[in-house]
Amino acid sequence: GDSVTQMEGPVTLSEEAFLTINCTYTATGYPSLFWYVQYPGEGLQLLLKATKADDKGSNKGFEATYRKETTSFHLEKGSVQVSDSAVYFCALSDNTGTYKYIFGTGTRLKVLA
Amino acid sequence: EAGVTQFPSHSVIEKGQTVTLRCDPISGHDNLYWYRRVMGKEIKFLLHFVKESKQDESGMPNNRFLAERTGGTYSTLKVQPAELEDSGVYFCASSQASGTYEQYFGPGTRLTVT
């Protein structure tokens, strides 16, 4: 079945460092891909999405490109801030039937001042 | 516009007791989903409603879990009797009718079974 593999955390970075969180997927069809973020004490918020190959999602300085050839959707940010400390989840929706999400395990990011 | 709300935010119960979780989706959203995250693992799909109808229950772990969505508005998820392995965070999400893939999530209910 479909699956999402996400890099293990936690990831600890200094402020203004470059961030990459790897995400790869397995899917039989043409999924939509998402990054959700969960800040401490809050629910999941959509960070960015891409619905077809070569699409680039971007928001708040984060970006990710839907790479069909490598089945990847890596999250990047050029300069992280302390306020980016959160748990990041990669997910896919199979775009058929229920459109349910399949999530990765989540990656905790801690940014130090 | 109000977001997805869930109640309670945290519940602590003993093994064998019953707990009912509630989710109020965004007004007008026909699709309602339940997910669960156990012990820091991945968030897993439980079930999907379209209005009041269950479309997919494939993720429900066993018959101790019962979900309802009477009238196609709010939904409840009842666990009876609760077991230790049911502990985790239960998320509800909603989305509009067909044509969109983005789901809006509630803050979750943290369930602790002791």
Contacts between the chains, C-beta under 8 A, distances in Angstrom:
chain1	res1	chain2	res2	distance
A	4	B	42	7.6
A	32	B	101	4.6
A	34	B	102	7.7
A	36	B	105	7.3
A	42	B	107	6.3
A	43	B	4	7.6
A	43	B	91	7.2
A	43	B	105	5.0
A	43	B	106	5.5
A	43	B	107	3.7
A	43	B	108	5.8
A	44	B	43	8.0
A	44	B	91	6.6
A	44	B	93	7.8
A	44	B	105	3.9
A	44	B	108	7.9
A	45	B	105	7.4
A	46	B	102	6.1
A	46	B	104	7.6
A	49	B	101	7.6
A	49	B	102	6.6
A	51	B	101	6.9
A	89	B	43	6.6
A	91	B	43	7.9
A	93	B	101	4.8
A	93	B	103	8.0
A	95	B	101	6.4
A	97	B	55	7.6
A	97	B	56	6.8
A	98	B	33	8.0
A	98	B	48	4.4
A	98	B	55	5.5
A	98	B	56	4.3
A	99	B	31	7.4
A	99	B	95	7.2
A	99	B	101	5.5
A	99	B	103	7.9
A	100	B	33	6.4
A	100	B	45	4.6
A	100	B	48	5.8
A	100	B	56	6.6
A	100	B	59	7.8
A	101	B	33	7.6
A	101	B	35	7.3
A	101	B	43	7.6
A	101	B	45	6.6
A	101	B	93	7.8
A	101	B	103	6.5
A	102	B	45	7.1
A	103	B	35	7.8
A	103	B	42	4.9
A	103	B	43	4.1
A	103	B	44	7.4
A	104	B	42	6.0
A	105	B	40	7.7
A	105	B	41	6.0
A	105	B	42	4.6
A	106	B	37	7.9
A	106	B	40	7.5
A	106	B	42	7.1
A	106	B	43	7.5
